[in-house]
Amino acid sequence: MSMLLKYVRKQHVFVLGFLIFMGVFMVSFSVKTYAAVNDLGIQAEDTQGPQTVIEEPGSAETSSDLRELNIGNNLNITYQDGEGNLSGTLRILIILTLIGLAPFLLIMLTSFTRILIVLHFTRTALGTQTSPPNQVMIGLTLFLTFFIMSPVITQINETAVQPFEAGTITQEEFVERGMLPLREFMYGQTRVKDVRLFLDIAHLENVEDLDDIPNNVLIPSFIISELRTAFILGFLLYIPFIIIDMVVASTLMSMGMMMLPPTTISMPFKILLFVLADGWNLVIGNLVRTFY
């Protein structure tokens, strides 16, 4: 036991000596670094520890001045170049943000909403529940939207995107020219009553033409008008299928088959009527013509 205690004491002495040695070494290293900093011309009272940045970052008017600045351990963002345009980094950030918002812009500012709602009403009126599936309906709606919006997209590309990439217009002109075709499209599908509603809510007066209507008024007015038009078209689609349901239900009741669900018998007849009348051609054709 005594030998074990002696061994433990020796180990304690060794550990204590090692810690003292490391403490002295770190203190001497800190003193040398501090002295080196003072040799570079920095006052001792202004220095609280080792520094890696000797001079302040400063500022730059142009991108070429950045090379002359001390920017170590500092975050610098150049928001414009010498010509007053956004820098490439911020342009990439804005583009990525627009890509994230693209689905919402596609749904709210185009014909996507009306087409998808009408197709949903068509499927519900047929009573097929999941046929066609949601993926097919959304894909068809997407391609129909591109077909309807192709003149608008072409106009935006010719009047805004190409001149901006060529450097002939500024960012403000790019936004104005890009929004103008969309505003004309939305205004053509929007009821005056809906525009008046949001103008009254926003307390805006003396509005005589499209240029006087701000985007925060035109966009919600367009969405409400699209919902109203889509529900009207859905109601018109329901009428022939409701007649088939009523005929089948009255026939089953007259035959005393009241326990048999009418939808079980009427759904094949509705599908047959829809196919014989070339329903998809009629629905899609008349739906696309509502935008022209």
Disulfide bonds with the S-S distance in Angstrom:
none
